[in-house]
Amino acid sequence: MVHWPNPEILLEQPIAALAKAKRQGLARHIGVAQFPTLRLLDEAIRLSPSRWPHCKPSGHAYLDQTKLLLKRAACAA
């Protein structure tokens, strides 16, 4: 799982590494957590060769994550 994307690392690198681990049987599932924007989540989804059952948005009482929650439902669909 990519936990909170690092702006200094291209997202292609960790997504490719997760996809490789899954292909090699080292991981059953891949996913992301704490992706703060739909743009980042959409990019991760676009880069991944398969859908993920795990997609956890950031949680905060004052942060409206309605759109991310709806997108999360589509990750495993």
C-alpha positions, 0 to 999 in steps of 0.5 A: 500500500502506498501510504501518503504519496511523496511529492518528491517521488513520481507516482509511477514508481511505487505503483509499478513496484506494487503491481510487480509484487502482485504479479510475482505473488508477493502481494494479494492486493495493492492499494493506496491510503491518505491520498488527499485529492481526487487528482492523485487518486485518479492518477494512481488508478490510471497507472495501475494495471488492475483495480484495488480492493484497498483505497483509504482516504484521509480522515479528518472532521473538518475535511470533506472527503465525500468525492474521495469516498465515492471514488473509493467505492469505484476502486474495487468495482 
